[in-house]
Amino acid sequence: MPDTAERSPVEGPGLDELAVDMVTALRRSGVAVPTGSTVAYARALTAVGTSPAGAYWAGRTTLVRRPEDVAAYDRAFGEVVGGVPPADEATVPLQVEIHLDVDDTDVPDRGDAADRPPHEVQTVRWSPTEVLRHQDLATCTPDELSEAHRLIAELRVGAVRRPSRRRQVAPPGRGALDLRRTVRRSLRTGGEVLRPARTEAGDQPRRLVFLVDVSGSMEPYARALTRFAHAAVTAHRRGRVEVFALGTRVTRITRELATHDPDRALRLAGEAVADWAGGTRLGDGLRGFNDRWGVRGLARGAVVVILSDGWDRGDPAVLGDELARLGRVAHRIVWVNPLKASPGYAPLAGGMAAALPHVDEFVEGHSIASLEALAAVVTR
């Protein structure tokens, strides 16, 4: 094995090739590496230089999310570069006392820092739920994903209200006089009007339409986003929320998500979608949605939420044209992209670049916290 202290990674593969080879080796070892981490590693390599230590720690920082994956990362680095640089950083032992979601009254008063004796144990607050809320769903372990899915199922997704032609009963002192109801009431009191009836303009919720990208590039997020759509379906009256899966074709899965059991709903949706985790043709999928459902009435006046990373194998011009067509009938289009949270992300992919001019809001969708924010966005 060559001495990594003397060898620079650029003597072998280039920086971009090194990043791709490292990610490939890690995924072959069973380590989940999202696309955003690959981009971050390539940029980190450019920033830290070409020394073995720089390449090693750039990857440790951007590609490794769990302590148990460090050994797999070291093996992958050894295969690609030729060895692991020796660790010369000094380690500092730290002893902490952890309280899980403890009230302030339960934590003893230890006084000012100057009054504390040396080597005193520090009290650290840590909430597993709060940490999980901000964790990228693509980096979650199976147990963490199970807990994340439970938290997503508890989300409450409201709806935007729109004016209705039907009037509703108004409280006393508000609205216009309702002569018909006033006369009907007066019949009970011998023709005397004791309580005039009043009405005011009513409203009703706008339809909410979800288009969920279930292609291979969205696999780390598709199931969580489908659970979010399921939470919206079960929170509203039938017909107020519609859900479609986008892959190489468009599939309506509203009926499959109508059950209140989220696990059963996701299983039924997976069985109904023949191209789950396959390719993606967003433009053709949107054209199919517009032709069969959207422009005919399902999207008219609705809030349309597209959950996709924007990677499209089709013609970007088709995607732009179909979004423009959809925008002419929809109340608002919200695009949710999990990659938006990646450091330095820019919507440069052909599909995403073609879509942005026709999108009213462009938001993140990589974590539970971002989905909570999305629930607030769709109600505005």
C-alpha positions in Angstrom: 0.0 0.0 0.0 1.5 3.4 -0.9 2.3 6.0 1.7 -0.7 8.4 1.7 1.4 11.1 3.4 3.5 11.4 0.2 0.8 10.9 -2.4 -1.7 13.5 -3.6 -5.1 12.3 -4.7 -4.8 14.3 -8.0 -2.0 12.1 -9.0 -4.6 9.4 -9.5 -8.1 10.5 -10.4 -9.2 14.1 -10.8 -11.2 15.8 -8.1 -14.6 15.2 -9.8 -13.7 11.6 -10.5 -12.5 11.2 -6.9 -15.8 12.4 -5.5 -17.8 10.0 -7.8 -15.5 7.1 -7.0 -15.8 7.7 -3.2 -19.6 7.9 -3.3 -19.8 4.8 -5.5 -17.6 2.9 -3.0 -19.6 4.1 0.0 -22.9 3.1 -1.6 -21.5 -0.3 -2.5 -20.7 -0.7 1.2 -24.3 0.1 2.2 -23.8 3.7 3.3 -26.6 6.1 2.2 -25.2 9.1 0.4 -27.7 11.7 -0.9 -27.0 13.6 -4.1 -26.5 16.9 -2.1 -23.7 15.3 -0.1 -21.9 14.3 -3.3 -22.0 17.9 -4.6 -20.9 19.2 -1.2 -17.9 16.8 -1.2 -16.8 17.9 -4.7 -16.9 21.5 -3.6 -15.1 20.8 -0.4 -12.3 19.1 -2.4 -11.8 22.2 -4.4 -11.7 24.3 -1.3 -9.3 22.3 0.9 -6.7 21.4 -1.7 -5.4 18.1 -2.9 -3.5 16.7 0.1 -4.6 13.3 1.3 -5.5 14.7 4.7 -7.7 17.4 3.1 -9.4 14.9 0.9 -10.0 12.5 3.8 -11.5 15.1 6.2 -13.5 16.8 3.4 -15.2 13.4 2.9 -15.6 12.7 6.6 -17.3 16.0 7.0 -19.7 15.8 4.0 -20.3 12.1 3.3 -20.4 10.5 6.8 -23.6 11.2 8.8 -23.4 8.4 11.4 -20.5 7.3 13.6 -21.1 3.6 12.6 -20.3 4.5 9.0 -16.8 5.8 9.7 -15.2 2.3 9.3 -16.9 1.9 5.9 -15.7 5.3 4.9 -12.1 4.5 5.9 -12.2 1.3 3.8 -13.7 3.2 0.8 -11.0 5.9 1.1 -8.3 3.2 1.2 -9.7 1.6 -1.9 -10.0 4.8 -3.9 -7.0 6.8 -2.7 -4.7 4.1 -1.3 -4.8 4.5 2.4 -6.1 6.6 5.4 -4.0 9.5 6.6 -2.7 9.2 10.2 -4.8 11.1 12.7 -2.7 13.8 14.4 -5.5 15.8 16.0 -5.5 15.8 19.8 -8.5 14.3 21.5 -10.2 16.0 24.4 -12.3 13.8 26.7 -15.7 15.3 27.6 -18.0 14.0 30.2 -21.6 15.2 30.0 -24.8 14.7 31.8 -27.8 14.5 29.4 -31.3 15.3 30.4 -33.9 14.4 27.8 -36.7 17.0 27.5 -36.4 18.1 31.2 -38.2 21.1 32.5 -36.1 24.0 33.9 -37.4 23.2 37.4 -35.8 19.8 37.2 -32.3 21.1 36.6 -30.4 22.1 39.8 -28.9 25.6 40.0 -25.2 25.3 39.7 -24.4 28.9 40.1 -22.2 31.1 38.0 -19.4 29.6 35.9 -16.8 31.2 38.1 -18.2 29.5 41.2 -18.1 26.0 39.7 -15.3 23.7 40.8 -12.9 22.4 38.2 -13.8 19.2 36.3 -17.5 19.6 37.2 -19.9 17.7 34.9 -21.8 20.1 32.6 -25.5 19.7 32.0 -26.5 19.4 28.4 -30.1 19.5 27.1 -30.8 17.2 24.1 -34.1 16.2 22.6 -34.1 13.3 20.1 -37.3 14.6 18.5 -35.9 18.1 17.9 -32.8 16.7 16.4 -34.8 14.4 14.1 -37.0 17.3 13.0 -34.1 19.0 11.3 -32.3 15.9 10.0 -32.2 15.2 6.3 -34.6 12.3 5.6 -32.1 10.8 3.2 -29.6 10.2 6.0 -32.0 8.6 8.5 -31.5 5.1 9.8 -34.5 2.7 9.5 -35.5 3.4 13.1 -35.2 7.1 12.6 -37.3 6.9 9.4 -40.0 5.0 11.3 -40.1 7.7 13.9 -40.0 10.5 11.2 -42.9 8.8 9.4 -44.9 8.8 12.7 -44.3 12.5 13.2 -45.2 13.3 9.6 -48.5 11.4 10.0 -49.3 13.7 12.9 -49.0 16.9 10.8 -52.2 18.8 10.1 -52.4 20.3 6.7 -55.0 23.1 6.3 -56.4 24.6 3.1 -56.7 28.1 1.6 -60.2 29.5 1.8 -61.9 31.0 -1.2 -65.2 33.1 -1.5 -68.3 31.0 -2.1 -71.5 32.0 -3.8 -73.5 30.4 -1.0 -74.2 32.7 2.0 -74.0 31.6 5.6 -75.7 32.6 8.8 -74.1 35.7 10.4 -73.9 36.4 14.1 -76.1 39.3 15.5 -75.0 42.7 14.3 -73.2 41.4 11.2 -74.1 40.8 7.6 -77.3 41.6 5.7 -80.9 41.1 6.7 -82.3 37.7 5.6 -86.0 38.5 4.9 -87.1 34.9 4.2 -85.7 33.5 7.4 -86.9 36.6 9.4 -90.5 36.1 8.3 -90.4 32.4 9.0 -89.2 33.1 12.5 -91.9 35.7 13.1 -94.6 33.1 12.4 -93.7 31.4 15.7 -94.3 34.7 17.6 -97.6 35.8 16.0 -95.9 37.9 13.3 -93.7 39.9 15.7 -90.1 40.1 14.6 -88.1 39.5 17.8 -84.8 38.2 16.3 -84.0 39.3 12.7 -82.0 36.7 10.8 -78.9 37.9 9.0 -76.5 36.3 6.4 -73.0 37.1 5.2 -70.8 35.9 2.3 -69.5 32.4 2.9 -66.3 30.7 1.9 -65.0 27.2 1.3 -61.6 25.5 1.1 -59.7 25.4 -2.2 -58.8 22.1 -3.6 -55.3 20.9 -2.8 -53.5 18.8 -5.5 -50.2 17.0 -4.8 -47.9 15.8 -7.7 -45.3 13.5 -6.1 -42.2 12.6 -8.0 -41.5 8.9 -7.3 -38.5 8.4 -9.6 -35.3 6.8 -8.6 -33.5 10.1 -7.8 -36.3 10.9 -5.3 -36.3 7.5 -3.6 -34.8 8.8 -0.3 -37.7 11.3 0.0 -40.6 9.9 -2.0 -42.1 7.8 0.8 -41.9 10.6 3.4 -43.5 13.1 1.0 -46.2 10.6 0.1 -46.9 10.3 3.8 -47.2 14.0 4.0 -49.8 13.9 1.2 -51.6 11.1 3.0 -51.8 13.4 6.1 -53.5 16.0 3.9 -55.9 13.5 2.4 -57.1 12.2 5.8 -57.4 15.7 7.3 -60.0 16.9 4.7 -63.3 15.9 3.3 -63.2 13.5 0.3 -62.6 15.4 -2.9 -60.8 18.4 -1.3 -57.3 16.8 -1.7 -56.0 14.9 -4.8 -52.7 13.1 -5.0 -50.9 11.9 -8.2 -47.6 10.0 -8.6 -45.2 11.3 -11.3 -42.6 8.9 -12.9 -42.5 7.9 -16.5 -46.3 8.2 -16.4 -48.9 9.9 -14.1 -50.9 7.7 -11.7 -53.8 8.9 -9.5 -53.4 7.5 -5.9 -56.0 9.5 -4.0 -58.2 6.5 -3.4 -55.2 4.4 -2.1 -54.3 7.2 0.4 -57.8 7.6 1.7 -57.4 5.0 4.4 -56.4 6.3 7.9 -53.7 3.7 8.4 -50.5 5.4 6.9 -48.6 2.1 6.5 -51.4 0.5 4.6 -52.0 3.6 2.5 -48.3 3.7 1.5 -48.4 0.0 0.6 -51.5 0.4 -1.6 -49.9 3.4 -3.3 -46.8 1.5 -4.0 -48.8 -1.3 -5.6 -50.8 1.1 -7.7 -47.7 2.9 -9.1 -46.0 0.6 -11.6 -43.0 2.9 -12.2 -42.1 3.6 -8.5 -38.3 4.3 -8.2 -37.9 4.2 -12.0 -37.2 6.9 -14.5 -38.8 10.3 -14.7 -40.4 12.4 -17.4 -41.9 15.3 -15.6 -43.0 17.2 -18.7 -44.8 14.2 -20.2 -46.3 13.4 -16.7 -47.6 17.0 -16.3 -49.0 16.9 -19.9 -50.9 13.7 -19.0 -52.2 15.3 -15.8 -53.3 18.5 -17.6 -55.0 16.7 -20.4 -56.9 14.2 -18.3 -57.5 15.9 -15.0 -56.0 19.3 -14.4 -57.2 21.7 -17.1 -60.6 19.9 -17.2 -61.4 21.2 -13.7 -59.4 19.4 -11.0 -56.7 22.1 -10.9 -58.9 25.1 -11.6 -58.6 27.4 -8.6 -56.6 24.8 -6.7 -53.3 25.0 -4.9 -51.0 22.6 -6.8 -48.0 21.3 -4.8 -45.2 19.6 -6.9 -42.7 17.5 -4.9 -39.7 16.8 -7.0 -35.9 17.4 -7.3 -36.4 18.7 -10.9 -34.3 16.0 -12.6 -36.0 15.2 -15.9 -35.0 12.9 -18.7 -37.5 14.6 -21.1 -37.4 17.9 -22.9 -37.2 20.8 -20.4 -39.3 22.9 -22.9 -42.2 20.5 -22.5 -42.0 20.9 -18.7 -42.0 24.7 -19.0 -45.0 24.7 -21.4 -47.1 22.4 -19.3 -46.4 24.4 -16.1 -47.4 27.6 -17.9 -50.6 25.8 -19.0 -51.2 24.6 -15.4 -50.5 28.1 -14.0 -53.3 29.6 -16.1 -55.9 27.6 -14.3 -54.4 27.0 -10.8 -54.6 29.5 -7.9 -51.0 28.9 -7.0 -48.1 26.5 -7.8 -45.7 25.5 -5.0 -42.6 23.5 -5.9 -41.0 21.5 -3.1 -37.4 20.4 -3.8 -35.4 18.4 -1.2 -32.1 19.4 -2.8 -32.8 23.1 -2.1 -31.4 22.7 1.4 -28.0 21.5 0.2 -25.3 24.1 0.7 -24.6 26.1 -2.4 -27.5 24.5 -4.3 -28.5 26.4 -7.5 -31.5 25.3 -9.7 -29.3 24.8 -12.8 -30.7 21.4 -13.9 -32.7 21.7 -17.1 -36.0 20.7 -15.7 -35.7 22.9 -12.6 -34.5 25.9 -14.6 -37.4 25.6 -17.0 -39.9 25.2 -14.1 -38.9 28.1 -11.9 -40.4 31.0 -14.0 -43.9 29.4 -13.6 -43.7 28.6 -9.9 -45.2 30.9 -7.3 -43.1 29.5 -4.3 -40.0 27.4 -4.3 -39.4 25.7 -0.9 -37.4 22.9 0.8 -38.7 19.5 1.6 -35.8 17.4 3.0 -36.8 17.2 6.7 -39.8 17.2 9.1 -39.2 20.8 9.9 -39.4 21.8 6.2 -42.6 19.8 5.8 -44.1 21.6 8.8 -43.2 24.9 7.0 -44.8 23.5 3.9 -48.0 22.8 5.8 -48.1 26.5 6.6 -47.2 27.6 3.0 -50.2 25.8 1.5 -52.6 27.5 3.8 -51.6 31.0 2.8 
